[in-house]
Amino acid sequence: MFISKIKIKNFRLLKDTTLLLNEDGKQELSLLIGRNNSGKTSFIMLFDKFYRHESFKFNFYDFSTSLRNKIYKIDDNTVSEDLSIQMILEIKYDANDSLENISDFILDLDPTTNIVKILFECSIDKDKLIKDLLQVTKNQEKYIEKNLPDYLINKNIYVFENDTDLEVGNRKNLVKKDISSIRNLINFQVIHAKRNVSSSETTGNGKRALSEMTTQYFNKEHKESSADFFDINEAITTMDSTLDDKYQIHFEPFLANAKKFLDIKDLRVVSDLESKQLFTNHSKIVYGDGSNNLPEHLNGLGYLNILYLLLQIEVKRKYFLDDKKDINLLFIEEPEAHTHPQMQYVFSQKIQEIIREINEKVNLQTFISTHSSHIVSQCNFSDLRYFKLKDGNITIKNFYIDLELKYKGKEEYFKFLKQYLTLYSSELFFAEKIIFIEGTTEKMLLPYFISQYDKSVNDLENKISSQNISIIEVGANSKVFKHFLEFLEIKTLIITDIDTTKLVITPATADKKESLCNPACPVVDGDNTSNYSIKEFLNIPEKTKTTEIAEWFKKLKSNSLHDDSNYIKIAYQIEELGYHGRSFEDSFISLNLKEIIQYKDDGINGIQHKAELVDSVTDFYNLTQKVLKSDGKSEFASSLLFLALIGKVEWKTPSYIKEGLQWIAK
């Protein structure tokens, strides 16, 4: 038995949002990812509001923006059901499951039917609100905003068979249930991102958050038995060391996980009893070898957060084991808070072990929301669910299945993409914008070009340095990311080279057949490009269509081709000051020749045949071939950067890069 689908309507940005899980079997772990303000926290909060807290009421701002305007205009003609917040759970079961609790939700007795649909709904008491609004002569909108919770019917729960039952004319088919029947079926536990952990000595009880959790953990484990308390109270009269041994047994799962996660060999829970009040404020977490114990708040905040999280998980484990339900849901919100990257890696690996251990004893589905690329990189991509805000609504995409379809026929690209995101750049999932660069030279100098661009911009919003833009070096592999970028709809600038080539035909001889080759050449002589990224993103015609290729290349040189989407721009060399560069290097040299000549003997490295560098040169393609050492690109770029940063030279930015930066900044 497992939840296969969750649908949400009209809650904050989750206007009409569906989370699809595995339909063929239980999905043990779901990683909820996405950029900031993409609805992940709201998704968890809605469960909390419907399931956990009777006093945790909805308010006016919980309704989606489009509904708020309709609530302002509520009248006798308003359909109340259209102004409701809804959450629908679809649960699948089979013949191997116990039907004792879920039978209360089964409407169709057909043995081939194995899906239950449960609706949670918060609606407005329309009649009461309209009646009271008659007494409000001024600022009715303000009254609604402030007092709407008093007019909400907070928790209606229904079971239904068909989606059409939700339509106003068919709601008679809904069968009402109460929250107790839900709680008999589902156990819901959540660990929120806001954790009362502090490494400061000036924050009151926050410095004992771990120790207070040990109290909660112990009391949960032994709530039904007082024998343990008698033993401990008796031990208090003799020595705390006796209690220390007992604590190690009680907290062995937590301590074992702490060692796995953090490689802490000397973490212990020791007795700190000063009265007969068992545990409350009288046990604490310490560090040390026994003779030199340090209090918990003197350790780093990252360690404290992970340890606190582990204790929370152990407490939730006890809830699941002590109150086993058919479906058990664990939500963990942003476990990466206050932890450095290495701990995030470790957490991601070890939490999966803990989930498997719990699943051996209870039927558990875990949902983790995160902004951490380090956590994502250690998880199976089939577990990823990507939250995307578009047109005022959050959509949730199944990264693996949906994207795999887009790469059909290019399976090697998809395999490379998965490995690359795992090993190098899971941060792409969370980027607001992306700049791909394909060369070492551009990688070194791009930050300088960005700083120069920002100096020329007065509007802070259009300064690149003030935006969340990921800069990634991908070599010649940017072509692989086309479907990925379109799938996530991330605005992306790809800085590359035009890499022009010219078809050369060697006629047949008596000994050899006719041969064709496409060597590199100046742009002015070119008839095609060897750049696969340009071909991929700008849709080069098929090889056999030579006339169309010629027309396509003409447009390429004039910079009049565009990617099919509005999210991607390919920036490559364009004609500037009478010269059209083929690569970054010859484009840069043509633009900065005077300064390069000035410092060719004093500061610029990676070059040779310096006598070729003269003011009268016009053939920058061949000049670059001669003066730039074959292995000197990195050395050349680093010396250019050095001269710029010490203030000797202010290099000019090639126009194609400048235009690309201007586009990505908007």
SULBEL-V768178 format. One record per run of one state. SS is the DSSP state (hx for helix, st for strand, lp for the rest). FROM is the first residue (numbers start at 0). TO is the last residue. If there is no record, write none. Layout:
# SULBEL-V768178
ss:SS from:FROM to:TO
ss:SS from:FROM to:TO
This chain:
# SULBEL-V768178
ss:lp from:0 to:0
ss:st from:1 to:10
ss:lp from:11 to:12
ss:st from:13 to:19
ss:lp from:20 to:27
ss:st from:28 to:33
ss:lp from:34 to:38
ss:hx from:39 to:51
ss:lp from:52 to:58
ss:hx from:59 to:61
ss:st from:62 to:62
ss:lp from:63 to:63
ss:hx from:64 to:71
ss:lp from:72 to:78
ss:hx from:79 to:82
ss:lp from:83 to:83
ss:st from:84 to:91
ss:lp from:92 to:100
ss:hx from:101 to:104
ss:lp from:105 to:113
ss:st from:114 to:123
ss:lp from:124 to:124
ss:hx from:125 to:132
ss:lp from:133 to:138
ss:hx from:139 to:150
ss:st from:151 to:159
ss:lp from:160 to:161
ss:hx from:162 to:165
ss:lp from:166 to:166
ss:hx from:167 to:172
ss:lp from:173 to:173
ss:st from:174 to:176
ss:lp from:177 to:177
ss:hx from:178 to:184
ss:st from:185 to:190
ss:lp from:191 to:202
ss:hx from:203 to:220
ss:lp from:221 to:225
ss:hx from:226 to:235
ss:lp from:236 to:238
ss:hx from:239 to:249
ss:lp from:250 to:250
ss:hx from:251 to:261
ss:lp from:262 to:265
ss:st from:266 to:270
ss:lp from:271 to:281
ss:st from:282 to:286
ss:lp from:287 to:292
ss:st from:293 to:294
ss:hx from:295 to:297
ss:lp from:298 to:299
ss:hx from:300 to:321
ss:lp from:322 to:325
ss:st from:326 to:332
ss:lp from:333 to:339
ss:hx from:340 to:358
ss:lp from:359 to:362
ss:st from:363 to:368
ss:lp from:369 to:371
ss:hx from:372 to:376
ss:lp from:377 to:379
ss:hx from:380 to:382
ss:st from:383 to:389
ss:lp from:390 to:391
ss:st from:392 to:397
ss:hx from:398 to:405
ss:lp from:406 to:409
ss:hx from:410 to:422
ss:lp from:423 to:424
ss:hx from:425 to:429
ss:lp from:430 to:431
ss:st from:432 to:436
ss:lp from:437 to:438
ss:hx from:439 to:454
ss:lp from:455 to:458
ss:hx from:459 to:461
ss:lp from:462 to:462
ss:hx from:463 to:465
ss:lp from:466 to:467
ss:st from:468 to:472
ss:lp from:473 to:476
ss:hx from:477 to:487
ss:lp from:488 to:489
ss:st from:490 to:494
ss:lp from:495 to:498
ss:st from:499 to:505
ss:lp from:506 to:513
ss:st from:514 to:519
ss:lp from:520 to:521
ss:hx from:522 to:524
ss:lp from:525 to:526
ss:st from:527 to:528
ss:lp from:529 to:530
ss:hx from:531 to:536
ss:lp from:537 to:544
ss:hx from:545 to:556
ss:lp from:557 to:566
ss:st from:567 to:570
ss:lp from:571 to:573
ss:st from:574 to:575
ss:lp from:576 to:577
ss:st from:578 to:579
ss:lp from:580 to:582
ss:hx from:583 to:590
ss:lp from:591 to:591
ss:hx from:592 to:598
ss:lp from:599 to:605
ss:st from:606 to:606
ss:lp from:607 to:608
ss:hx from:609 to:611
ss:lp from:612 to:618
ss:hx from:619 to:626
ss:st from:627 to:627
ss:lp from:628 to:631
ss:hx from:632 to:644
ss:lp from:645 to:653
ss:hx from:654 to:664
ss:lp from:665 to:665
